[in-house]
Structure formats: C-alpha cells, structure tokens
Amino acid sequence: MKRYSAATLFASVVLVTPALADDAALRETAKDFFEPIPLQAPTLENNVITRDRVDLGAKLFFDPRMSKSGLFSCQSCHNVGIGGVDGLETSVGHGWQAGPRNAPTMLNAVFNVAQFWDGRAPDLAEQAKGPVQAGVEMNNTPDNVVATLKSMPGYVEGFDAAFPGQPDPISFDNFALAIEAFEATLITPNSRFDQFLMGEDGALTDQEKNGLQLFVDTGCASCHGGINFGGQDYYPFGVVEKPGANVLPEGDKGRFAVSETADDEYVFRAAPLRNIAITAPYFHSGKVWDLKEAVSIMANSQLGAELSEAEVDDITAFLTTLTGEQPEVVHPTLPVRTSTTPLPAPM
C-alpha cells in the first residue's frame, strides 16, 4: 500500500489543484476505482427478485413478531428512514442487551462481498438468519419463526405467492430469501458523485473534487473502492498504528473469530462508505460520531498520513457526495395473528 508523508501529501495537493478544472481527467481517474450505483436492484446469485417476494420480504423485515419477545424487527436496527442504521453505538436487543458491534447499514448491502463486519455471512439471505437467532438480538428459533408464520393466513398466502409450486413454501430458508429479495431493492442511486462519474461536470464543487483527488492519492481508494466504496475485502484495523482501545476494543478480534487464523486478528471488512454522512456513529465499535474525526483516524491508522485540517475537510466534503437517493418504503400492513400464533415471550 502506498505511503505518503505529510510533506508529500501537501505537495500533491499543490500539484493537482490546477488540474481540477479538467473534470474529464479526474472522472477517468475515478472510473479506475469506482462504479455508480445502478438504478435497479442487481440480479441475485441464488435468489430471484419478484414483486411477490419483495412484498413478502418487506413484511418480514418490518414485523417485530419475528423476534421471541415480539418487540424487535430487522427495521429496529436497520431503519430505512435514517440511512439503514439505528444511530446507536451498538444496537439494543432482547432483554435490553447491547450488542457487541455497531449495526452496519443495509442500504446497498447487496453490493458487499459478504455481510457483517467479519464477513461471516456470504449473502443477505444468510445474514437475515443470524440476528433472528442471536440471543442478544431477536433471540428466536427457526421452528418458532415457522410456527408463527404458518399461524397467520396472510403469511400463508404471501409465501404461496412468493414461492409458487413448492409443496411447503413456509420455511426458514424461504423466510431468509424473501428478506434478501426486499433488502436487495434498498439501493441509493444518483448520488452527486455518481452524477459526476456519469458525466455531470457541475455535480461536485471544487472542494469536493479536491477531496476526491486526495481520496485517491492518499490511498483511501485502495480499500474503499468499487461500487460500494468498500465492502469488498478485509483489512487490519491499524495497518500502520492501531487506534486506541476506545475505538478498537481489545476483546473484539474481528475476522479471527470466523477463520481462527492468527493473521486475521483485528481484521475487518472495509466499511462501505456509501451514505456515510448519514450513518454515524462510525467503525465497528460505534465510538466515533464525527465524520472528520473518522477520516483523521483512518489516515493515521491505515496510511500513516498526517493530513492537514484543510485536507481532512476536503475529503470529508467529498464523502458527503456519496449520499444517494434514499429508498421510500411504505410500512406494510402486517398479517393478523390468530389464536394459534405463538405468544411473545417475556424478556
């Protein structure tokens, strides 16, 4: 990974500033690292996106009865109205327990190589199964979820429509596939950066363009590239210098818990930066609430770069251009429970 001293960084800013008028050159540089968010949901490898499946998935996403207590839904921690997060350091779940990590956004999560900070789920369907069963989150079981769904005629009809031709469509696997189909539609196209990337010269200010150039030149794009500005690979948190324990808790060794490989200690999936300006707090610990502070920490810890205040301001300004059009989701009317629906359990 390329390293820069503070003096080199300053010199690079002086050198590139006159070239910022050449939007075409900057755009071509950006295209080497990034892609725009498409206007439509992508094709899923092991699933199909149909209207019936998406509508069913939306109901399941918003239904708190998928939790053992009847209080927590996917929406609780991944609120689509506030950037797909809950705005907490770590989420609150069953028994009012605080989870171990900050809830990552579900917006554009379909573009990530894997899900969760440690990448333990290969896709959104597998991810959907995790929180439902986690004792610190929804604390439910697959059998109880299926029993709950089968007790409501509205869900029986919904699964029949979403999984036509299957002899027993209500299953925990299909529950997850429906949620995945819905979540795959939660994308945020047409950010100002995407407009610039697709040819709109006036989409970015000079400061934002300077921030984009710095983002590439300092090495940020080497980890935070691709369509989602990250989410594609795993890196140690603290390549050059580990941040303090308040940012990097000693007890959380990241991907090591998945691979049990020593090289994966304190290794995490690079956080996607799409919509980063509206998804505070930051990092897996959720300890940093200011985006400028997060930029400074990453420059020091990952790149060994001491950025000036002006450079941090420019990169931060650029990151605000990654906020795209937010999905407008109408809260669905949920199926009515019956006398056979399992009762919520006390916490």
DRENROGU-375757 format. One line per field, with one value per residue (C-alpha): residue number from 0; x, y, z; chain; residue in three letters. Coordinates in pm, whole numbers, plus 50000, padded with zeros to 5 digits. Layout:
N
pos <- [NUM|...]
east <- [X|...]
north <- [Y|...]
up <- [Z|...]
unit <- [A|...]
code <- [ALA|...]
***
This chain:
347
pos <- [0|1|2|3|4|5|6|7|8|9|10|11|12|13|14|15|16|17|18|19|20|21|22|23|24|25|26|27|28|29|30|31|32|33|34|35|36|37|38|39|40|41|42|43|44|45|46|47|48|49|50|51|52|53|54|55|56|57|58|59|60|61|62|63|64|65|66|67|68|69|70|71|72|73|74|75|76|77|78|79|80|81|82|83|84|85|86|87|88|89|90|91|92|93|94|95|96|97|98|99|100|101|102|103|104|105|106|107|108|109|110|111|112|113|114|115|116|117|118|119|120|121|122|123|124|125|126|127|128|129|130|131|132|133|134|135|136|137|138|139|140|141|142|143|144|145|146|147|148|149|150|151|152|153|154|155|156|157|158|159|160|161|162|163|164|165|166|167|168|169|170|171|172|173|174|175|176|177|178|179|180|181|182|183|184|185|186|187|188|189|190|191|192|193|194|195|196|197|198|199|200|201|202|203|204|205|206|207|208|209|210|211|212|213|214|215|216|217|218|219|220|221|222|223|224|225|226|227|228|229|230|231|232|233|234|235|236|237|238|239|240|241|242|243|244|245|246|247|248|249|250|251|252|253|254|255|256|257|258|259|260|261|262|263|264|265|266|267|268|269|270|271|272|273|274|275|276|277|278|279|280|281|282|283|284|285|286|287|288|289|290|291|292|293|294|295|296|297|298|299|300|301|302|303|304|305|306|307|308|309|310|311|312|313|314|315|316|317|318|319|320|321|322|323|324|325|326|327|328|329|330|331|332|333|334|335|336|337|338|339|340|341|342|343|344|345|346]
east <- [50000|50145|50255|50282|50449|50270|50510|50445|50072|50091|50295|50045|49763|49953|50029|49682|49479|49526|49420|49086|48941|48988|48683|48728|49072|48951|48647|48865|49083|48773|48645|48959|48842|48466|48135|47796|47507|47266|46909|46766|46841|47108|47049|47097|47307|47081|46751|46503|46352|45979|45709|45550|45882|45984|45644|45667|46022|45916|45653|45903|46160|45915|45741|45856|45681|45979|46155|46082|45965|45757|45947|46237|46235|46505|46389|46476|46850|46843|46598|46546|46438|46773|47026|46965|47114|46980|47202|47339|47693|47573|47219|46981|46820|46649|46647|46768|47115|47365|47515|47892|47922|47772|47491|47611|47371|47155|47139|47345|47450|47366|47689|47913|48125|47989|47782|47866|48187|48371|48215|48071|47760|47821|47498|47196|46986|47240|47275|46899|46911|47173|47003|46681|46864|47116|47038|47150|46927|46591|46651|46419|46444|46376|46099|45921|45952|45797|45519|45444|45426|45209|44961|44865|44662|44812|45161|45045|44906|45217|45457|45238|45260|45631|45739|45489|45483|45661|45473|45564|45675|45693|46044|46325|46527|46244|46195|46555|46526|46224|46407|46708|46488|46348|46685|46835|46598|46732|46983|47066|47147|47205|47434|47612|47930|47751|47622|47979|48106|47842|47938|47775|48060|47876|47777|48075|48222|48592|48644|48467|48670|48986|48867|48810|49163|49302|49090|49262|49612|49645|49545|49192|49055|49277|49048|48736|48685|48432|48063|48009|48331|48435|48275|48487|48779|48924|49198|49361|49230|49560|49784|50038|49927|49642|49392|49319|49109|48816|48800|48933|48813|49074|48820|48690|48942|48727|48757|48974|48650|48547|48875|49065|49374|49625|49670|49301|49325|49171|49089|48752|48568|48635|48328|48125|48123|47803|47575|47848|47747|47411|47514|47701|47843|48142|48360|48256|48276|48046|48261|48324|48038|48216|48300|48603|48743|48683|48874|49169|49176|49175|49452|49674|49595|49571|49801|50038|49939|49916|49657|49618|49286|49215|49282|49052|48786|48819|48795|48500|48328|48380|48234|47910|47860|47818|47469|47226|46852|46706|46453|46099|45941|45577|45540|45341|45021|45115|44912|44677|44767|44532|44460|44738|45007|45283|45263|45551|45788|45879|46229]
north <- [50000|50336|50562|50940|51177|51494|51695|51472|51499|51876|51884|51658|51896|52190|51994|51860|52171|52340|52018|52014|52224|51922|51728|51472|51368|51341|51144|50895|50855|50793|50533|50329|50283|50329|50244|50418|50257|50121|50246|49897|49616|49374|49009|48774|48461|48224|48409|48584|48926|48922|49163|48897|48802|49162|49246|48942|49031|49384|49248|49015|49296|49520|49252|49252|48919|48755|48811|48598|48899|49049|49376|49370|49356|49394|49755|49811|49802|49886|50173|50253|50607|50703|50553|50186|50207|50268|50562|50386|50285|49925|49801|49712|49370|49101|49178|49531|49391|49598|49414|49381|49583|49880|49786|49839|49990|49763|50023|49895|49593|49375|49501|49379|49069|48933|49053|49151|49324|48993|48864|48551|48554|48510|48685|48875|48560|48404|48734|48751|48426|48549|48825|48624|48351|48563|48573|48934|49040|48874|48557|48339|47994|47881|47648|47927|48162|47900|47826|48197|48237|47929|48051|48358|48317|48638|48490|48154|48334|48551|48256|48067|48364|48430|48065|47919|47545|47449|47189|47359|47715|47839|47751|47934|47928|48091|48340|48449|48452|48683|48926|48915|48999|49302|49419|49392|49673|49906|50083|50453|50559|50903|51049|51365|51161|50917|51208|51335|50987|50962|51294|51579|51830|52058|51782|51843|52162|52238|52139|51808|51738|51816|51574|51306|51355|51331|51024|50850|50994|50921|50557|50561|50415|50108|49970|50179|50125|49956|50020|50050|50233|49934|49611|49406|49282|49253|49461|49500|49794|49966|49880|50142|50217|50064|50322|50345|50091|50335|50292|49937|49734|49473|49195|49209|49042|49071|48806|48588|48458|48328|48198|48124|48235|48448|48679|48770|48922|49272|49226|49360|49403|49750|49955|50066|50446|50500|50733|50761|51119|50998|50672|50786|50661|50504|50193|49855|49997|50289|50515|50793|51028|51294|51211|51441|51259|50924|51046|51154|50824|50623|50835|50788|50423|50280|50502|50664|51001|51320|51513|51885|52021|52151|51809|51640|51900|51832|51453|51488|51721|51464|51184|51382|51346|50968|51012|50885|50890|50719|50438|50540|50237|50235|50048|49739|49628|49305|48982|48945|48697|48411|48206|47964|48229|48177|48434|48677|48565|48795|48936]
up <- [50000|49901|50187|50189|50430|50529|50310|50010|50063|50077|49759|49586|49673|49525|49212|49145|49227|48887|48717|48895|48616|48396|48513|48239|48365|48725|48610|48425|48733|48944|48700|48766|49125|49146|48981|49008|49193|48929|48908|48960|49203|49081|48993|49289|49253|49447|49451|49223|49278|49210|49324|49546|49703|49767|49920|50147|50244|50335|50574|50736|50761|50950|51161|51528|51579|51411|51745|52051|52252|51973|52010|51763|51385|51119|51093|51460|51390|51018|50998|50630|50722|50879|50641|50720|51070|51421|51518|51827|51919|51936|51891|52173|52158|52365|52735|52651|52596|52399|52106|52058|51735|51555|51316|50957|50706|50493|50217|49921|50130|49831|49670|49954|49905|50235|50530|50890|50995|50992|50670|50829|50608|50234|50129|50258|50298|50531|50713|50770|50968|51212|51414|51439|51630|51821|52193|52216|51926|51841|52044|51836|51678|51321|51441|51628|51330|51101|51352|51378|51001|50948|51208|51004|50682|50545|50558|50423|50117|50089|50086|49837|49600|49656|49620|49374|49315|49636|49843|50174|50096|50456|50571|50747|50424|50230|50512|50458|50078|50095|50322|50090|49790|49972|50102|49754|49649|49918|49697|49675|49318|49171|49436|49331|49295|49066|48862|48828|48739|48466|48308|48501|48538|48782|49023|49255|49395|49362|49727|49671|49359|49550|49819|49557|49423|49778|49849|49559|49602|49974|49924|50072|49749|49774|50047|49985|49614|49390|49360|49737|49825|50037|50148|49906|50116|50466|50625|50966|51163|51228|50934|51046|51400|51600|51727|52098|52286|52283|51903|51872|52174|52268|52312|51954|51724|51413|51144|51370|51528|51183|51042|51367|51177|51364|51064|51091|51438|51433|51065|50949|50622|50487|50571|50267|50251|50053|50256|50520|50603|50741|50912|51223|51453|51281|51297|51434|51786|51706|51922|51671|51587|51380|51018|51015|51318|51144|50837|51054|51242|50920|50766|51071|51146|50795|50589|50837|50692|50895|50698|50741|50863|50514|50361|50613|50534|50161|50195|50433|50187|49912|50127|50164|49789|49830|49978|49716|49671|49976|49924|50012|50174|50282|50609|50509|50675|50850|50865|51161|51432|51518|51828|51725|51685|51948|52224|52273|52545|52833|52816]
unit <- [A|A|A|A|A|A|A|A|A|A|A|A|A|A|A|A|A|A|A|A|A|A|A|A|A|A|A|A|A|A|A|A|A|A|A|A|A|A|A|A|A|A|A|A|A|A|A|A|A|A|A|A|A|A|A|A|A|A|A|A|A|A|A|A|A|A|A|A|A|A|A|A|A|A|A|A|A|A|A|A|A|A|A|A|A|A|A|A|A|A|A|A|A|A|A|A|A|A|A|A|A|A|A|A|A|A|A|A|A|A|A|A|A|A|A|A|A|A|A|A|A|A|A|A|A|A|A|A|A|A|A|A|A|A|A|A|A|A|A|A|A|A|A|A|A|A|A|A|A|A|A|A|A|A|A|A|A|A|A|A|A|A|A|A|A|A|A|A|A|A|A|A|A|A|A|A|A|A|A|A|A|A|A|A|A|A|A|A|A|A|A|A|A|A|A|A|A|A|A|A|A|A|A|A|A|A|A|A|A|A|A|A|A|A|A|A|A|A|A|A|A|A|A|A|A|A|A|A|A|A|A|A|A|A|A|A|A|A|A|A|A|A|A|A|A|A|A|A|A|A|A|A|A|A|A|A|A|A|A|A|A|A|A|A|A|A|A|A|A|A|A|A|A|A|A|A|A|A|A|A|A|A|A|A|A|A|A|A|A|A|A|A|A|A|A|A|A|A|A|A|A|A|A|A|A|A|A|A|A|A|A|A|A|A|A|A|A|A|A|A|A|A|A|A|A|A|A|A|A|A|A|A|A|A|A|A|A|A|A|A|A|A|A|A|A|A|A]
code <- [MET|LYS|ARG|TYR|SER|ALA|ALA|THR|LEU|PHE|ALA|SER|VAL|VAL|LEU|VAL|THR|PRO|ALA|LEU|ALA|ASP|ASP|ALA|ALA|LEU|ARG|GLU|THR|ALA|LYS|ASP|PHE|PHE|GLU|PRO|ILE|PRO|LEU|GLN|ALA|PRO|THR|LEU|GLU|ASN|ASN|VAL|ILE|THR|ARG|ASP|ARG|VAL|ASP|LEU|GLY|ALA|LYS|LEU|PHE|PHE|ASP|PRO|ARG|MET|SER|LYS|SER|GLY|LEU|PHE|SER|CYS|GLN|SER|CYS|HIS|ASN|VAL|GLY|ILE|GLY|GLY|VAL|ASP|GLY|LEU|GLU|THR|SER|VAL|GLY|HIS|GLY|TRP|GLN|ALA|GLY|PRO|ARG|ASN|ALA|PRO|THR|MET|LEU|ASN|ALA|VAL|PHE|ASN|VAL|ALA|GLN|PHE|TRP|ASP|GLY|ARG|ALA|PRO|ASP|LEU|ALA|GLU|GLN|ALA|LYS|GLY|PRO|VAL|GLN|ALA|GLY|VAL|GLU|MET|ASN|ASN|THR|PRO|ASP|ASN|VAL|VAL|ALA|THR|LEU|LYS|SER|MET|PRO|GLY|TYR|VAL|GLU|GLY|PHE|ASP|ALA|ALA|PHE|PRO|GLY|GLN|PRO|ASP|PRO|ILE|SER|PHE|ASP|ASN|PHE|ALA|LEU|ALA|ILE|GLU|ALA|PHE|GLU|ALA|THR|LEU|ILE|THR|PRO|ASN|SER|ARG|PHE|ASP|GLN|PHE|LEU|MET|GLY|GLU|ASP|GLY|ALA|LEU|THR|ASP|GLN|GLU|LYS|ASN|GLY|LEU|GLN|LEU|PHE|VAL|ASP|THR|GLY|CYS|ALA|SER|CYS|HIS|GLY|GLY|ILE|ASN|PHE|GLY|GLY|GLN|ASP|TYR|TYR|PRO|PHE|GLY|VAL|VAL|GLU|LYS|PRO|GLY|ALA|ASN|VAL|LEU|PRO|GLU|GLY|ASP|LYS|GLY|ARG|PHE|ALA|VAL|SER|GLU|THR|ALA|ASP|ASP|GLU|TYR|VAL|PHE|ARG|ALA|ALA|PRO|LEU|ARG|ASN|ILE|ALA|ILE|THR|ALA|PRO|TYR|PHE|HIS|SER|GLY|LYS|VAL|TRP|ASP|LEU|LYS|GLU|ALA|VAL|SER|ILE|MET|ALA|ASN|SER|GLN|LEU|GLY|ALA|GLU|LEU|SER|GLU|ALA|GLU|VAL|ASP|ASP|ILE|THR|ALA|PHE|LEU|THR|THR|LEU|THR|GLY|GLU|GLN|PRO|GLU|VAL|VAL|HIS|PRO|THR|LEU|PRO|VAL|ARG|THR|SER|THR|THR|PRO|LEU|PRO|ALA|PRO|MET]
***
